[in-house]
């Protein structure tokens, strides 16, 4: 099986403000990807931001 290299990859996660989407965003950041999360709730995006900035020094939520 080939290893997929995601370091410096640009990845957008829809539904990234909670649950599996947030867990995936966290993991991808740890692997070196540049991650954008999208969600419907500004409050959840802000909460997700506070989690993700612990993993990566920059995180900016987007509201759809």
Secondary structure, 3 states (H helix, E strand, C coil): CCCCCCCCCEEEEECCCCHHHHHHHHHHHHCCCEEEEEECCHHHHHHHHHHHCCCCCCCCCEEC
